[in-house]
Amino acid sequence: MEVLVVEDDETLAFLRDYGVDYAQGYLLGAPAPVRTTSLL
């Protein structure tokens, strides 16, 4: 499993162009404690 960190719109656009479906980083949401998130 690879982790792709996204911190700006340019990186997100690049990853989308190459078919990346999953990413994480401050652009998409700041880190949060598990107890404050909900399960999907």
CNS distance restraints for C-alpha pairs under 8 A (distance, minus, plus):
assign (resid   3 and name CA) (resid  23 and name CA) 6.82 0.50 0.50
assign (resid   3 and name CA) (resid  24 and name CA) 7.52 0.50 0.50
assign (resid   4 and name CA) (resid  22 and name CA) 7.64 0.50 0.50
assign (resid   4 and name CA) (resid  23 and name CA) 5.11 0.50 0.50
assign (resid   4 and name CA) (resid  24 and name CA) 6.27 0.50 0.50
assign (resid   4 and name CA) (resid  25 and name CA) 7.97 0.50 0.50
assign (resid   5 and name CA) (resid  23 and name CA) 6.14 0.50 0.50
assign (resid   5 and name CA) (resid  24 and name CA) 5.18 0.50 0.50
assign (resid   5 and name CA) (resid  25 and name CA) 4.96 0.50 0.50
assign (resid   6 and name CA) (resid  11 and name CA) 6.06 0.50 0.50
assign (resid   6 and name CA) (resid  12 and name CA) 6.05 0.50 0.50
assign (resid   6 and name CA) (resid  23 and name CA) 6.57 0.50 0.50
assign (resid   6 and name CA) (resid  24 and name CA) 5.76 0.50 0.50
assign (resid   6 and name CA) (resid  25 and name CA) 4.61 0.50 0.50
assign (resid   6 and name CA) (resid  26 and name CA) 6.72 0.50 0.50
assign (resid   6 and name CA) (resid  27 and name CA) 6.06 0.50 0.50
assign (resid   6 and name CA) (resid  28 and name CA) 7.34 0.50 0.50
assign (resid   7 and name CA) (resid  11 and name CA) 7.09 0.50 0.50
assign (resid   7 and name CA) (resid  12 and name CA) 7.93 0.50 0.50
assign (resid   7 and name CA) (resid  25 and name CA) 5.66 0.50 0.50
assign (resid   7 and name CA) (resid  26 and name CA) 5.44 0.50 0.50
assign (resid   7 and name CA) (resid  27 and name CA) 4.88 0.50 0.50
assign (resid   7 and name CA) (resid  28 and name CA) 7.91 0.50 0.50
assign (resid   8 and name CA) (resid  12 and name CA) 6.54 0.50 0.50
assign (resid   8 and name CA) (resid  27 and name CA) 5.97 0.50 0.50
assign (resid   9 and name CA) (resid  13 and name CA) 6.12 0.50 0.50
assign (resid   9 and name CA) (resid  27 and name CA) 7.60 0.50 0.50
assign (resid  10 and name CA) (resid  14 and name CA) 6.22 0.50 0.50
assign (resid  11 and name CA) (resid  15 and name CA) 6.22 0.50 0.50
assign (resid  12 and name CA) (resid  16 and name CA) 6.16 0.50 0.50
assign (resid  13 and name CA) (resid  17 and name CA) 6.12 0.50 0.50
assign (resid  14 and name CA) (resid  18 and name CA) 6.53 0.50 0.50
assign (resid  15 and name CA) (resid  19 and name CA) 6.45 0.50 0.50
assign (resid  15 and name CA) (resid  20 and name CA) 5.28 0.50 0.50
assign (resid  16 and name CA) (resid  20 and name CA) 5.37 0.50 0.50
assign (resid  16 and name CA) (resid  21 and name CA) 7.15 0.50 0.50
assign (resid  24 and name CA) (resid  28 and name CA) 6.31 0.50 0.50
assign (resid  24 and name CA) (resid  29 and name CA) 7.69 0.50 0.50
assign (resid  25 and name CA) (resid  29 and name CA) 6.34 0.50 0.50
assign (resid  25 and name CA) (resid  30 and name CA) 7.06 0.50 0.50
assign (resid  26 and name CA) (resid  30 and name CA) 4.98 0.50 0.50
assign (resid  26 and name CA) (resid  31 and name CA) 7.60 0.50 0.50
assign (resid  32 and name CA) (resid  36 and name CA) 6.68 0.50 0.50
assign (resid  32 and name CA) (resid  37 and name CA) 7.25 0.50 0.50
assign (resid  33 and name CA) (resid  37 and name CA) 7.10 0.50 0.50
assign (resid  34 and name CA) (resid  38 and name CA) 7.97 0.50 0.50
